[in-house]
Each structure stands twice: as structure tokens, then as C-alpha cells.
Amino acid sequence: MNDLLVPIDSLVPGDSPRLGGVDRTHAELLAESADELPAVLVQRDTLRVIDGRHRVQAARLRGLSQIAVRFVDVTDDEAFLLAVEANLAHGLPLSLADRKAAAARIMRSRPQWSDRAIAKASGLSGKTVGALRRSLQASDGDSRVGQDGRSRPVDGAVGRRLAGTLLGQHPRSSLREVARAAGVSVATVRDVRDRMNRGEDVLPPQQRRTGRTVRFEGGDHSVLRQLMTDPSIKYRSGGRALLDLMRARPSTVDPNAIVGMLPAHCRGMAATACRQIALEWSEFAAVIEGA
């Protein structure tokens, strides 16, 4: 397959699995290198860059007007799969959050794929993909398909919380990238971002009143108490490690007292961090259930 020189300004940023977008430092390192920049992979009918956004930026920094391109004829979904595959194979490594978001998108577009196939495509373990699938099935059980053909949760709270987490982790991501990863609209991500900037909850008041609440049957205190008194747990090193993690619980602290000590501009970030921890616990629980 022959590479062609095309004007850099004719290329369009494509669907990148990188939630944080182009890493300026990495692009500068490529620009300063004496090596020739390899051809970038481009979707022929849209001129979207599938793989090579850092090389395109490096070429601009070098003052070049053209760059070598390898065209491929693929659909948008196929282009995203190629982008993930290429970014796993070379260049700046994808972060864990990038790979999880990619796996979630692949899972939604190809629900018939096995956990092993998605794990291979996204660079994750089969167990991690399995936990992610169970988490998505739990949150998307009641969903609707919008005019854009994408499935979104009816209550929207799950997507809003995930969007808030992604914005906190990757503040430089575009609204479109976060919307795609969280399964919500760009307008929703914009609203979530504005609420975080104002130090507000990412959920509007009406969603906080009607949002689903998940509780352990019989009360979470009783479940934890059973674990703490079970000899098979408390006398094993793994069990003790788990109990140590569980002892630091929000129910032991008055949240109003904590909020009173937080500057207003930090509350949005603190709330985002709490939600991220909650998501990690959810994945932790899914791994335990699936073991």
C-alpha cells in the first residue's frame, strides 16, 4: 500500500481513544527528533486521522505543510477499532482510563463480542472486561436509543456521573470525546462541566430526587458486621486487608462538617473524586462476584 503526501490542513481529527487528546509534550519530542515521521492512518472518505494525531502535530511544529498518509476504506466503528489497535501497538501508551473507555464503546457497538475478544482489542484483562460488562449491564438495564442510534440510560444519572469522573481525570478532553465515552450527549457533558466549575453536584435537583439508590439488603452495616465477625475472613491476610479497606466509610463521618471546611472552588473536584472511588469499588465488587 503506497503512502501519499497530502496537505496537513486537509486532515480532520478522528475518533481517538485518548480521552486527554493530543499530549503536547509527546508531540514536541517527535518534532525535535531527527527521524522521519511515519505515515499517518487516515479514513479515506472523511479524511479523519485514525492513527497519528501526535505525528500531525509534530509535523506542524516542524513547519511542514504536507505529511505522508496511508488511506484506508473503513466505517466509523472500524476506524475506532483500528485507532485503539494502533495506539496499543506503538507510540504513547494508552492510560487505563483510555482503555476502559475504549472497551465500553466496543462493548456497546459489538455486544456479541466475547470478553476475551474485547480484552484483546482494548489491551485489558478478561476479568476487567467482564467486570466492566456487568457494570454497564447494571447501569444500562433501562435504556433508550436516541436519534443518533446510540443507547443511553433513561435516568441519565449514571452517564452524568461518569462524564464528571472523566472530566475530572482528563480536563483537556473535548466535550465530544467525553460524551462518546460516557454515552451521553455533548450538551449533557457541557452542563456537567459547568456545574463542576460552579462547585455544584453534576446531577440537577430533579435527578437527585428521582435517581436510583442502591443499598445492601438488610442494611450495609449488618453486612459489614457479618464480614468482620466471620472467622474465615478476619483470620486470613486477604480478608483482613479487605476489611481494612472497608473500615474507612463515609457513614462514619458527617458530610456537612466536611463540606463546611472545603473551599467552594474545590467542592466539584472533591465530589468527582468521591464518585471515582465509588466506581472503583463497583468494579472491585464485580471482580469478587465473578471470581
matplotlib code that plots the C-alpha trace (Angstrom):
import matplotlib.pyplot as plt

x = [0.0, 1.6, 1.8, 0.8, 1.8, -1.2, -1.7, -1.8, -4.6, -6.8, -6.8, -9.5, -9.0, -10.6, -12.1, -9.2, -9.3, -7.2, -9.6, -7.0, -6.5, -3.0, -0.2, 1.7, 5.0, 5.0, 4.3, 7.2, 9.5, 8.5, 9.1, 12.6, 13.6, 15.7, 13.7, 11.3, 7.7, 5.9, 2.8, -0.5, -3.5, -6.5, -10.1, -10.4, -13.9, -13.8, -10.1, -10.2, -6.9, -7.3, -3.8, -1.1, -2.5, 0.8, 2.7, 0.4, 1.0, 4.8, 4.8, 3.1, 5.7, 8.4, 6.8, 5.8, 2.8, 2.4, 2.6, 2.7, -0.7, -1.9, -5.6, -8.0, -11.6, -13.4, -16.6, -16.5, -16.7, -14.0, -11.9, -12.2, -11.1, -8.1, -7.3, -7.3, -5.3, -2.6, -2.3, -1.8, 0.9, 3.2, 3.7, 2.5, 0.8, -3.0, -3.9, -6.1, -9.0, -8.5, -8.5, -11.6, -13.5, -12.5, -13.7, -17.0, -17.5, -16.6, -18.9, -21.8, -21.1, -20.3, -22.3, -21.9, -18.1, -16.8, -14.9, -11.7, -12.2, -12.8, -9.9, -7.6, -8.9, -8.6, -5.5, -7.3, -7.6, -10.6, -11.6, -11.5, -13.7, -16.1, -16.4, -16.9, -19.6, -21.5, -21.2, -22.6, -25.4, -26.4, -26.4, -27.9, -30.6, -33.3, -32.1, -33.4, -32.0, -31.7, -32.0, -28.2, -28.7, -26.8, -28.2, -28.3, -29.7, -33.2, -32.4, -29.2, -27.6, -25.1, -23.9, -23.7, -21.6, -19.3, -18.9, -18.0, -15.4, -13.9, -13.8, -12.0, -9.4, -9.0, -9.8, -8.3, -10.6, -13.1, -16.8, -17.3, -14.7, -16.2, -19.8, -18.8, -17.0, -19.8, -22.7, -24.4, -24.9, -22.4, -25.0, -25.1, -21.3, -21.3, -23.8, -21.9, -18.7, -20.4, -21.9, -18.4, -16.9, -19.5, -18.8, -22.3, -23.4, -23.3, -26.9, -29.7, -32.0, -34.8, -32.3, -31.0, -34.6, -35.5, -32.2, -31.9, -30.4, -28.7, -28.5, -27.5, -30.4, -30.8, -28.7, -25.0, -24.0, -25.3, -23.5, -20.2, -20.7, -21.1, -17.9, -16.0, -17.1, -16.6, -13.5, -12.8, -12.4, -10.9, -8.2, -6.9, -4.5, -6.6, -9.7, -8.1, -6.8, -10.3, -11.8, -9.1, -10.2, -13.9, -13.5, -12.9, -16.5, -18.5, -21.2, -18.7, -18.3, -20.7, -20.5, -21.9, -19.0, -16.5, -18.3, -18.1, -14.3, -13.9, -13.4, -16.3, -14.0, -12.8, -16.2, -16.7, -13.3, -13.9, -17.3, -15.7, -13.0, -15.7, -17.6, -14.4, -13.7, -17.3, -16.8, -13.6, -15.4, -18.1, -15.6, -13.9, -17.2, -17.9, -14.5, -15.3, -18.7, -17.2, -14.3]
y = [0.0, 3.3, 6.3, 9.7, 13.2, 15.3, 18.9, 18.7, 21.3, 18.9, 16.3, 16.2, 14.9, 11.5, 9.3, 8.9, 6.5, 9.1, 10.9, 13.6, 14.4, 15.3, 15.3, 18.5, 17.2, 14.0, 15.9, 18.2, 15.3, 13.8, 17.2, 17.5, 14.0, 13.7, 10.7, 10.8, 10.8, 7.5, 7.8, 8.5, 6.3, 8.2, 7.3, 7.9, 9.3, 11.6, 12.5, 11.8, 10.8, 7.3, 7.0, 9.7, 12.8, 13.4, 13.0, 15.5, 18.0, 17.3, 18.0, 21.3, 22.1, 21.3, 23.8, 21.2, 21.7, 18.1, 14.7, 11.1, 9.4, 5.9, 5.8, 3.0, 2.4, 1.6, 2.5, 4.8, 1.8, 0.0, 3.2, 3.4, -0.2, 0.5, 3.5, 1.5, -1.3, 1.1, 3.1, -0.2, -1.3, 1.8, 5.3, 6.9, 4.2, 4.4, 5.0, 2.5, 5.0, 5.3, 1.5, 1.1, 3.8, 2.1, -1.3, 0.2, 1.7, -1.5, -3.4, -1.2, -1.3, -5.0, -6.6, -10.1, -10.0, -12.1, -10.6, -12.2, -10.5, -7.1, -7.6, -8.3, -5.3, -2.8, -4.0, -5.1, -8.4, -10.6, -10.1, -6.4, -6.5, -8.9, -6.5, -3.6, -5.5, -6.3, -2.7, -1.5, -4.0, -2.9, 0.8, 0.4, -2.1, 0.6, 2.4, 4.1, 4.6, 8.2, 9.7, 9.3, 5.5, 5.3, 3.7, 5.8, 5.2, 6.5, 8.3, 9.8, 9.9, 7.1, 8.9, 12.2, 10.8, 9.0, 12.2, 14.1, 11.5, 11.6, 15.5, 15.4, 12.9, 14.4, 18.2, 18.7, 16.3, 17.7, 17.6, 15.2, 12.8, 12.7, 12.4, 9.4, 7.7, 8.3, 7.5, 10.9, 14.0, 16.8, 19.2, 17.0, 17.0, 20.8, 21.1, 18.7, 20.7, 24.0, 22.5, 21.3, 24.7, 26.2, 23.7, 22.1, 18.5, 17.1, 16.0, 18.6, 18.7, 16.7, 13.8, 13.8, 13.4, 10.6, 8.9, 5.3, 4.4, 1.0, -0.4, -3.8, -6.0, -5.9, -2.7, -2.2, -2.0, -5.6, -7.0, -5.4, -6.6, -10.2, -10.0, -8.5, -11.4, -14.2, -16.3, -17.3, -13.6, -12.0, -14.7, -14.6, -12.0, -11.3, -10.9, -8.6, -6.5, -6.2, -5.2, -2.6, -1.0, -1.2, 0.4, 3.9, 4.5, 7.8, 6.7, 7.2, 10.9, 13.9, 15.1, 18.6, 19.0, 18.2, 20.4, 23.3, 23.1, 22.9, 26.0, 26.4, 26.1, 22.6, 21.0, 20.0, 18.2, 16.6, 15.3, 14.0, 12.2, 10.6, 9.3, 7.9, 6.0, 4.7, 3.5, 1.7, 0.0, -1.1, -2.7, -4.3, -5.8, -7.1, -8.8, -10.5, -11.6, -13.0, -14.8]
z = [0.0, -1.1, 1.1, -0.3, 0.6, 1.4, 2.8, 6.6, 6.8, 4.8, 7.6, 10.3, 13.9, 14.1, 16.8, 19.2, 22.2, 24.1, 26.4, 27.1, 23.4, 22.0, 24.5, 23.7, 25.3, 23.3, 20.1, 20.8, 21.4, 18.0, 16.4, 17.8, 16.7, 13.6, 12.4, 9.5, 10.7, 9.7, 7.6, 9.5, 9.0, 7.5, 6.7, 3.0, 2.7, 5.7, 5.8, 9.6, 11.2, 12.7, 14.0, 14.1, 15.6, 17.5, 14.2, 12.6, 15.4, 15.3, 11.5, 12.2, 14.8, 12.2, 9.9, 7.3, 5.1, 4.0, 5.7, 4.5, 4.6, 4.3, 3.3, 4.4, 3.5, 6.7, 8.6, 11.6, 14.0, 12.2, 12.2, 16.0, 16.4, 14.2, 16.3, 19.5, 17.9, 16.6, 19.8, 21.8, 19.4, 19.4, 20.5, 23.7, 25.8, 26.4, 30.0, 31.9, 31.7, 27.9, 27.6, 29.8, 27.9, 24.6, 25.9, 26.9, 23.5, 21.7, 24.0, 23.1, 19.3, 19.3, 22.2, 20.6, 21.1, 24.0, 26.9, 25.6, 22.2, 23.7, 26.1, 23.2, 21.3, 24.2, 25.9, 29.2, 31.0, 30.5, 34.2, 33.9, 30.7, 32.5, 35.4, 33.1, 31.2, 34.4, 35.5, 32.1, 32.1, 35.6, 34.7, 31.2, 32.0, 31.3, 28.2, 25.2, 21.7, 20.6, 17.1, 16.7, 17.1, 20.5, 23.6, 26.8, 30.3, 30.9, 34.2, 32.8, 36.3, 35.5, 32.4, 34.1, 37.0, 34.5, 32.5, 35.7, 36.5, 33.0, 33.1, 36.4, 35.2, 31.7, 31.9, 28.4, 26.7, 24.2, 25.1, 22.2, 23.4, 27.0, 25.6, 23.5, 26.4, 28.9, 26.5, 26.9, 24.7, 24.2, 25.8, 28.9, 29.2, 28.8, 31.6, 33.8, 33.2, 34.0, 37.2, 38.3, 37.6, 39.9, 42.6, 42.2, 42.0, 38.5, 38.8, 38.5, 41.6, 39.8, 39.1, 42.6, 43.9, 41.4, 40.9, 41.8, 45.2, 45.7, 49.2, 50.6, 51.5, 55.3, 55.6, 54.7, 58.4, 59.1, 56.0, 57.0, 60.6, 59.4, 57.4, 60.3, 62.6, 60.1, 61.2, 57.6, 56.8, 59.9, 60.3, 56.7, 55.5, 52.3, 54.4, 56.9, 54.0, 52.6, 56.0, 56.4, 53.1, 54.1, 57.5, 56.0, 55.2, 54.6, 57.0, 59.9, 59.0, 59.0, 55.4, 56.3, 58.7, 55.9, 53.4, 55.8, 55.7, 51.9, 49.8, 47.3, 44.3, 45.5, 46.1, 42.5, 42.3, 45.7, 44.5, 41.3, 43.3, 45.6, 42.5, 41.0, 44.2, 44.1, 40.6, 41.5, 44.4, 42.0, 39.7, 42.7, 43.8, 40.3, 40.2, 43.6, 42.3, 39.1, 40.7]

ax = plt.figure().add_subplot(projection="3d")
ax.plot(x, y, z, "-o")
ax.set_aspect("equal")
plt.show()
